């Protein structure tokens, strides 16, 4: 787990301990943090968006909580996804967009 993801996880865990984050959300977040991920080529990201999620770049950006320009940069290879965004991409690639939306969308 990356340092940033670890820090985010610790923050969510503190929220759970303080009663601000519910158990269901904490469990979903734990599962998401445990997903193995591989780096992705621009064409893989484009394929996930177009053929698996079947959404536009702005719609995909909203799902991933990033800007549409980030999606465009990932798909052209000008930037690479990392951390939580990369884990989510891997999850959508493996399980599909409906699984992600039903399981993790808060």
C-alpha positions in Angstrom: 0.0 0.0 0.0 1.4 3.4 -0.9 2.2 5.9 1.8 -0.6 8.3 0.7 -3.2 5.5 0.6 -2.0 4.3 4.0 -2.5 7.8 5.5 -6.0 8.0 3.9 -6.8 4.6 5.3 -5.7 5.7 8.8 -7.8 8.8 8.6 -10.9 6.8 7.6 -10.2 4.4 10.4 -9.9 7.3 12.9 -13.3 8.5 11.6 -14.7 5.0 12.2 -13.3 4.9 15.7 -14.8 8.4 16.4 -18.2 7.3 15.1 -18.1 9.6 12.0 -17.7 6.7 9.5 -20.1 3.7 9.8 -19.0 0.0 9.8 -20.3 -0.6 6.3 -18.2 2.2 4.8 -15.1 1.2 6.7 -15.4 -2.4 5.5 -15.9 -1.2 1.9 -12.8 1.0 2.2 -10.8 -1.9 3.7 -11.7 -4.1 0.8 -10.7 -1.4 -1.7 -7.3 -0.9 -0.1 -6.6 -4.6 -0.3 -7.1 -4.8 -4.1 -3.9 -5.8 -6.0 -3.3 -3.5 -8.8 -1.1 -3.3 -11.9 0.0 -0.3 -13.8 -2.1 0.4 -16.9 -1.4 1.6 -20.4 -3.4 4.4 -21.9 -5.3 2.0 -24.2 -6.2 -0.2 -21.2 -7.7 2.8 -19.4 -9.6 3.9 -22.5 -10.9 0.3 -22.9 -12.1 0.2 -19.3 -14.0 3.5 -19.8 -15.4 2.8 -23.2 -16.1 -0.9 -23.1 -16.5 -1.8 -19.5 -17.9 1.3 -17.9 -19.4 2.6 -21.2 -19.2 6.2 -20.2 -17.8 9.5 -21.4 -14.6 11.0 -20.0 -16.5 13.5 -17.8 -18.8 10.7 -16.5 -15.8 8.5 -15.8 -14.0 11.4 -14.0 -17.0 11.8 -11.8 -17.1 8.1 -10.9 -13.4 8.2 -10.0 -13.5 11.6 -8.3 -10.9 13.1 -10.6 -11.1 15.9 -13.2 -12.0 15.1 -16.8 -8.6 16.5 -17.9 -7.0 13.8 -15.7 -8.9 11.1 -17.6 -7.8 12.6 -20.9 -4.2 12.6 -19.7 -4.3 9.0 -18.6 -5.8 8.0 -21.9 -3.1 9.8 -23.9 -0.3 8.7 -21.7 0.6 12.2 -20.5 -0.1 11.1 -16.9 -0.4 7.8 -15.1 -3.0 6.8 -12.5 -1.7 5.9 -9.1 -2.9 5.1 -5.5 -6.6 4.8 -5.0 -7.5 5.7 -8.6 -5.3 2.9 -9.9 -6.9 0.5 -7.5 -10.4 1.5 -8.6 -9.5 1.1 -12.3 -8.2 -2.4 -11.5 -11.4 -3.2 -9.6 -13.6 -2.0 -12.5 -11.5 -3.9 -14.9 -11.9 -7.2 -12.9 -15.4 -6.8 -11.5 -17.2 -4.3 -13.8 -18.6 -0.9 -13.2 -21.9 -2.1 -11.7 -20.0 -4.0 -9.0 -17.9 -0.9 -8.1 -20.9 1.4 -8.0 -23.1 -0.9 -6.0 -20.3 -1.9 -3.6 -18.2 1.2 -3.1 -20.0 4.3 -4.3 -20.9 6.4 -1.2 
